[in-house]
Amino acid sequence: MPRRKITIAVDGYSSCGKSTIARALASRLSYNYVDTGAMYRAVTLYALNNGLINGRTLDEEGLIDELDAIHIEFHFNPETKVSEILLNGENVENDIRQMDVNDWVSQVSKVAAVRKKMVKMQQELGKGKGIAMDGRDIGTTVFPDAELKIFMTADPDVRALRRLAELESKQIPAHFEQVKENLLQRDHEDMNRSESPLRKAADAITIDNTHLSPDEQLKMVEQLALNLIEGRK
Ligand code: DC
């Protein structure tokens, strides 16, 4: 008998390791994985590269006018075993992690028309279930009926150190204080925007991973998922 497929929503603060855990879980279950932060980052990169961000302002109207020209897709790279993001046909997996994208992504992701387009695409990607998706509003807005909802949190210093290590591994220069300030600022903006703000769904399970290794977390969430898939709840 084929196994029941579920939808797994992983939300939480910036740099809590949401994508690491969602990607690993998807791989264990042979599910698809979607990094929705990468989608908002790709739109931000488009805005930066197309003169829609000048000095300290985002040209919101201009961005809305150009939304139809922004094509985002994911391609699985068999070498890295990672689903990489393409913006208008170009692989931007590394470019979207740059600090200027970090600085602007919360502004861009506040724009209602941008969210509407991204949410529609995310719902389309997950319509067959068998998916793990991470972001800020997956359990609340994108898949409010997801069978498994995880809400991740961790100490800000630990989160900043993890993001710094990720940036260093990609040879992107950054400083601890700058990274920490950026992620706290993004949390603040993500929690206080009017369009689907970051918040824990009432039925989400909170995991504080300050003192957990990726392996320990994976075991926890895999068990939760298997209980649901096998009807043990
Ligand atoms: O997960 P991340 O740090 O790569 O996400 C980058 C930004 O994108 C984050 O600061 C807020 C925004 N985002 C969002 O608004 N909704 C999502 N579902 C995912 C990300």
Residues whose N, C-alpha, C, O or C-beta is under 5 A from the ligand:
A	BS01	DC	S14 T36 G37 A38 Y40 V105 S106 S109 D134 G135 R136 D137 R186 D190
